[in-house]
Amino acid sequence: MTRVKVIGAGLAGSEAAWQLAQRGICVDLIEMKPQKKTPAHHSDDFGELVCSNSLRGDRLENAVGLLKEELRRCGSLILACAEETRVEAGGCLAVDRNGFAAKITEKLKNHPNITITCQEVTEVPEGPVIIATGPLTSDALSKAIGEYFGSGYLHFFDAAAPLVTAESIDMNEAWWQSRYDRGTPDYINCAMDKEQYEAFIKELVAAEEAEVHGFEDKNVFEGCMPVEVMARRGFDTLRYGPLKPVGLTDPQTGKEPYAVVQLRQDNAEKTIFNLVGFQTHLKFGEQKRVFSMIPALRNAEFVRYGVMHQNTFLQSPKLLDRYYADRRNPLVAFAGQMTGVEGYVESAASGFLAAVAMAAKVQGREIPEFPKTTAIGALGLYISDESVENFQPMNINFSIISPLEKRIRKKAEKNMAISQRSLGVIEELLAKGV
């Protein structure tokens, strides 16, 4: 019986292994943890979330909400585990970070078609194989992939936000509210007035960074940019970004604050919170000093400081097809952020599609076509679009999905129509036995 190797048990690799196994294929899932970890790894479990604990918006008017719903209907392991470990986060799908990873690990270890090996892979194996080692690919395998393709192998850096204990947050200086009061009030909001904000920005810009070899601002991907890098781009950059006050009301003044730092729960017990948008690579002492200038965090207890780590992705349009497979060798596929999809849900979607296609190949069936009218298909077509000149990682968005044939003026109605059309296509595919 043909066996398929899956290298890496992050979100993409875990999803790929599950989808292959569910289709009756024997899977060798190979993960370097716990034998070897990177500085960003804290857990031995699979599917560890390094950056945020949020899988972002859950409404069909949002493209990522559509992508999640497509994956749910297609039997996604990642979405099922996310729902089982969900924590309150307004209109977002956020999870208990440790519970989520533990659930994924349990499901994979108990699947009869999956054999797990814990070791570092240092060469590109012969196919059939799906390589999903993500932004934390080891140096040895990174070098091997570079040699395998010969050129077009790129690097950038990614950053994780710090975590603080709930009991150390000064609630006299903070309040619970979701932006625009959507859903339940699931965020702790920490306001700053103009004077406090000015002092904070001054110190943040001047704070000492940890050494990161080869780091340059131009290599930082916009979707997970360190907060200090954002601050250097202009005094008001943070007020129009992660510290934007719109849709929030300070109960002490009854008005919109000058700037707001939002905290989102990081575990089901609501004992740990992360600083939303505060990915950073400042030295730990500097993080404590500068972030404690936020009034509600004057006495904050940091249980994890932000860290900077290398992120790696392929020049996929030159190398991969719409199913994330090597154009030269369709039995060697890649998945996850290393392909240029950005985000947790997008990574899972790439693992899903790579596995569905690989299963069809090894079983001698026709590969199901996920068209550009679906979010899953649009992502695969984006990373394989040879007409893209300056390829950069991309979150799912409605602009890469096929537009409607008729014009709808209101954005929310248009997006909902795109989503309903997409879900209709997904149902047709499921009826055919995808």
C-alpha positions in Angstrom: 0.0 0.0 0.0 1.2 3.5 -0.9 2.3 5.6 2.1 2.4 9.3 2.1 4.9 11.2 4.2 3.9 14.5 5.9 6.8 16.5 7.2 5.8 18.9 10.0 2.9 18.8 12.4 1.9 22.4 12.5 -1.5 23.5 11.4 -0.9 22.7 7.7 0.8 19.4 8.3 -1.7 18.3 10.9 -4.6 19.1 8.5 -2.8 17.4 5.6 -2.2 14.2 7.6 -5.8 14.1 8.8 -7.3 14.5 5.4 -5.1 11.8 3.9 -5.8 9.4 6.7 -9.5 10.1 6.5 -9.4 9.0 2.9 -7.9 5.6 3.8 -4.3 6.5 3.1 -1.5 5.4 5.5 0.4 8.5 6.6 3.9 8.8 8.1 3.7 12.1 10.1 7.2 13.3 10.9 7.7 16.1 13.4 11.0 17.3 14.9 9.5 18.2 18.3 10.1 17.4 21.0 13.6 16.1 19.9 14.3 19.6 18.5 12.6 22.9 19.1 13.1 26.5 17.9 13.2 29.5 20.4 9.5 30.1 19.5 8.4 26.6 20.5 7.1 26.2 24.0 5.0 23.0 23.8 5.6 19.4 22.7 2.1 19.3 21.1 1.2 19.5 17.4 -0.5 22.6 16.0 1.2 24.9 18.4 0.1 28.6 17.9 3.2 30.7 18.2 1.9 34.2 17.4 -1.7 34.9 18.3 -4.4 32.6 19.7 -7.1 34.1 17.3 -8.2 32.5 14.1 -9.7 35.9 13.2 -13.2 36.9 12.1 -16.0 34.4 12.0 -18.6 36.2 9.9 -19.4 35.3 6.3 -19.0 39.0 5.4 -15.3 38.5 6.1 -13.1 36.4 3.7 -11.5 34.5 6.5 -14.9 33.7 7.9 -15.8 32.2 4.5 -12.6 30.2 4.4 -13.4 28.8 7.9 -16.9 27.8 6.9 -15.6 26.1 3.8 -13.1 24.1 5.9 -15.8 23.3 8.5 -18.0 21.8 5.8 -15.1 19.8 4.4 -14.3 18.1 7.7 -11.3 20.2 8.7 -9.4 18.8 11.8 -8.1 22.3 12.7 -11.6 23.9 12.6 -13.1 21.0 14.6 -10.5 21.3 17.3 -10.8 25.1 17.3 -14.5 24.9 17.9 -14.0 22.4 20.8 -11.5 24.7 22.5 -13.1 28.1 21.7 -12.8 31.0 24.0 -14.8 34.3 23.9 -13.4 36.9 21.5 -16.4 38.9 20.2 -16.8 38.2 16.5 -13.5 36.3 16.3 -12.7 32.6 16.6 -10.1 32.4 19.4 -8.9 29.3 21.1 -7.4 28.1 24.4 -3.9 27.8 23.0 -2.8 24.8 25.0 -6.1 23.0 24.8 -6.2 23.5 21.0 -2.8 22.0 20.5 -3.5 19.1 22.9 -6.7 18.3 21.0 -5.0 18.2 17.6 -2.2 16.0 19.1 -4.7 13.6 20.6 -6.7 13.2 17.4 -3.7 12.5 15.2 -2.1 10.1 17.7 -5.3 8.1 17.9 -5.9 7.8 14.2 -5.3 4.2 13.0 -3.9 5.3 9.6 -1.3 7.7 11.1 2.2 6.7 12.2 4.1 9.4 14.1 7.8 9.8 14.1 9.6 12.5 16.1 12.8 13.4 14.3 14.3 16.2 12.3 14.1 15.8 8.5 17.2 17.3 6.8 16.6 16.3 3.1 13.6 16.6 0.7 12.2 13.0 0.7 11.1 11.2 -2.4 7.4 11.5 -3.1 4.6 11.1 -2.3 5.3 13.7 0.4 3.8 16.9 1.7 6.4 19.3 3.4 4.7 21.6 5.8 7.4 22.7 8.2 6.2 26.3 8.0 7.9 29.5 9.2 10.0 27.6 11.7 11.7 25.3 9.2 15.0 24.1 10.6 18.2 25.4 9.0 19.2 22.0 7.6 15.8 21.4 5.9 15.7 25.0 4.8 19.0 24.6 3.1 17.9 21.3 1.5 14.8 22.8 0.1 16.9 25.6 -1.3 19.1 23.1 -3.0 16.1 21.1 -4.2 14.6 24.1 -6.1 18.0 25.7 -6.9 16.7 29.3 -6.6 13.8 31.5 -5.4 14.0 30.5 -1.8 13.2 33.6 0.5 13.3 34.5 4.1 11.6 37.1 6.3 11.1 37.5 10.1 8.0 37.0 12.2 7.2 38.0 15.8 5.1 36.8 18.7 3.2 39.0 21.2 3.8 39.0 25.0 1.4 37.4 27.5 0.3 38.9 30.9 -1.6 37.5 33.8 -5.2 38.7 34.2 -4.8 39.4 37.9 -2.0 41.8 37.3 -4.1 44.0 35.0 -5.3 47.2 36.7 -9.0 47.2 36.0 -9.4 50.6 37.4 -7.6 51.8 34.2 -9.3 49.3 31.9 -12.7 47.9 30.9 -14.4 45.1 29.1 -15.8 45.8 25.6 -15.7 44.5 22.1 -15.3 47.0 19.3 -18.7 48.5 18.3 -20.2 46.3 21.0 -20.3 43.3 18.7 -21.0 40.1 20.4 -20.1 39.8 24.1 -17.6 42.2 25.7 -14.6 39.9 25.3 -11.6 42.3 25.2 -10.0 44.2 28.0 -9.3 47.7 26.8 -6.4 49.8 28.2 -6.8 53.5 27.3 -4.1 56.1 27.0 -4.5 59.8 26.7 -2.5 61.9 24.3 0.3 62.7 26.9 0.6 59.0 27.9 0.6 57.9 24.2 3.3 60.4 23.3 5.5 59.2 26.2 4.9 55.6 25.2 5.8 56.1 21.5 8.9 58.0 22.5 10.2 55.1 24.6 9.0 52.4 22.2 10.9 53.9 19.3 14.1 54.3 21.3 13.9 50.9 23.1 16.7 48.4 22.6 16.0 45.4 20.3 17.3 41.9 20.7 19.9 40.9 18.2 18.4 39.3 15.1 21.0 38.4 12.5 20.3 40.0 9.1 17.2 41.8 10.2 16.0 44.7 8.1 12.6 46.5 8.2 12.0 45.7 4.6 12.0 42.0 5.4 9.2 42.2 8.0 5.9 41.0 6.6 3.2 43.6 7.1 0.8 41.1 8.6 2.8 40.4 11.7 5.0 43.5 12.0 6.8 44.2 15.3 5.1 47.0 17.2 8.3 49.0 17.5 8.8 48.8 13.7 5.3 50.2 13.2 5.9 53.0 15.7 9.0 54.1 13.7 6.9 54.6 10.6 5.0 57.6 12.1 3.7 59.0 15.4 0.1 58.0 14.6 0.8 54.6 12.9 -0.2 52.7 16.0 -3.3 54.8 16.6 -4.5 53.8 13.1 -3.4 50.2 13.6 -3.5 48.0 16.7 -4.1 50.9 19.1 -7.0 52.4 17.2 -9.8 53.6 19.5 -12.7 53.5 17.1 -15.8 51.7 18.2 -14.8 51.9 21.9 -16.0 54.1 24.7 -14.0 54.8 27.9 -16.5 54.5 30.8 -14.5 57.0 32.8 -15.0 59.8 30.2 -17.9 58.5 28.1 -15.8 59.3 25.1 -13.7 57.6 22.5 -10.1 57.3 24.0 -7.0 58.8 22.3 -5.5 55.3 22.0 -6.4 51.8 23.2 -4.3 48.7 23.8 -6.6 45.7 23.6 -6.0 42.5 25.5 -7.5 39.2 24.4 -7.8 36.1 26.5 -5.3 33.4 25.7 -6.7 30.4 27.7 -10.2 29.1 28.6 -9.7 30.1 32.3 -9.2 33.8 31.3 -6.1 33.9 33.5 -3.7 34.9 30.7 -4.1 37.6 28.1 -2.1 38.6 25.1 -1.4 42.2 23.9 -3.2 42.3 20.6 -0.9 43.6 17.8 2.2 43.7 20.1 4.4 41.3 18.3 8.0 42.4 19.1 11.6 41.6 19.2 12.6 44.1 21.9 14.9 42.8 24.7 12.9 41.3 27.5 13.8 44.0 30.0 12.8 46.7 27.5 9.5 45.0 26.9 8.8 45.1 30.7 9.9 48.7 30.9 8.1 50.1 27.9 4.9 48.1 28.0 4.4 48.8 31.7 4.0 52.5 30.6 0.5 51.5 29.5 -1.6 52.7 32.6 -3.5 49.4 33.0 -0.3 47.4 32.8 1.9 49.4 35.3 2.1 46.3 37.4 1.7 43.7 34.7 3.2 40.2 35.3 4.6 39.0 32.0 4.4 35.2 31.7 5.9 35.2 28.2 7.8 38.0 26.5 7.6 38.6 22.7 10.1 36.8 20.6 11.4 37.3 17.1 12.0 34.3 14.8 12.9 33.5 11.3 10.1 33.0 8.8 10.6 31.3 5.5 8.6 31.1 2.3 9.0 29.9 -1.3 8.7 31.9 -4.5 5.7 29.7 -5.1 4.4 31.1 -8.5 7.6 29.9 -10.1 7.7 26.6 -8.3 4.2 25.3 -7.3 0.9 24.5 -9.0 -2.6 25.4 -7.7 -2.5 22.3 -5.5 0.7 23.3 -3.8 2.7 20.6 -5.7 6.1 21.0 -7.3 5.4 21.7 -11.0 8.3 19.3 -11.9 7.2 16.5 -9.6 3.5 16.4 -8.6 4.2 13.9 -5.8 6.3 16.4 -3.9 4.0 19.1 -2.4 4.3 21.8 0.2 1.8 23.4 2.5 1.4 26.2 5.1 3.1 29.5 5.4 6.2 28.4 3.5 4.0 28.5 0.4 3.1 32.1 0.8 -0.3 31.8 2.4 -0.3 34.0 5.6 -2.4 33.1 8.6 -3.5 30.1 10.7 -6.7 29.4 8.7 -5.0 29.9 5.4 -2.2 27.4 6.4 -4.8 24.8 7.3 -6.6 25.4 4.0 -3.3 24.8 2.1 -2.7 21.6 4.0 -6.3 20.5 3.2 -6.0 21.2 -0.5 -2.5 19.7 -0.8 -3.8 16.5 0.9 -7.0 16.2 -1.1 -5.0 16.5 -4.3 -2.3 14.1 -3.1 -4.9 11.5 -2.1 -6.4 11.7 -5.6 -3.0 11.2 -7.2 -2.0 8.2 -5.2 -5.4 6.6 -5.5 -5.6 7.2 -9.3 -8.6 9.5 -9.1 -9.2 12.8 -10.8 -8.1 15.8 -8.6 -11.2 17.7 -7.5 -11.3 21.3 -8.8 -11.7 24.0 -6.2 -12.4 27.0 -8.5 -11.5 30.6 -7.9 -15.1 31.2 -6.7 -14.1 29.4 -3.5 -11.7 30.8 -0.9 -9.8 27.4 -0.7 -9.4 27.5 -4.5 -8.5 31.2 -4.7 -5.6 30.8 -2.3 -4.1 27.9 -4.3 -4.5 30.0 -7.5 -2.9 33.0 -5.9 0.2 31.3 -4.8 0.6 29.6 -8.2 -0.1 32.7 -10.3 2.9 33.0 -12.6 1.9 36.5 -13.7 2.6 37.9 -10.1 5.9 39.8 -10.4 6.6 40.7 -6.7 5.2 37.7 -4.8 4.4 38.3 -1.1 2.6 36.2 1.5 -1.1 36.8 1.4 -4.1 36.5 3.8 -7.3 35.4 2.2 -9.3 38.3 1.0 -12.3 38.8 -1.4 -10.1 40.5 -4.0 -8.5 37.2 -5.0 -11.9 35.4 -5.2 -13.8 35.7 -8.5 -16.1 38.7 -8.5 -19.8 38.4 -8.8 -21.4 38.7 -12.3 -23.8 41.3 -11.0 -22.9 44.5 -9.2 -23.9 44.9 -5.6 -23.2 48.4 -4.1 -23.1 47.6 -0.4 -19.9 45.9 0.6 -21.4 43.7 3.3 -24.1 42.5 0.9 -21.6 41.9 -1.9 -19.3 39.9 0.4 -22.2 37.8 1.7 -23.3 37.0 -1.9 -19.8 35.9 -2.7 -19.8 33.7 0.3 -23.1 32.1 -0.4 -22.0 31.4 -4.0 -18.8 29.8 -2.7 -20.6 27.6 -0.2 -22.9 26.4 -3.0 -19.8 25.3 -4.9 -18.4 23.6 -1.8 -21.7 21.7 -1.4 -21.6 20.5 -5.0 -18.0 19.3 -4.5 -19.0 17.5 -1.3 -21.9 15.8 -3.1 -19.3 14.4 -5.6 -17.4 12.9 -2.7 -14.4 15.3 -2.4 
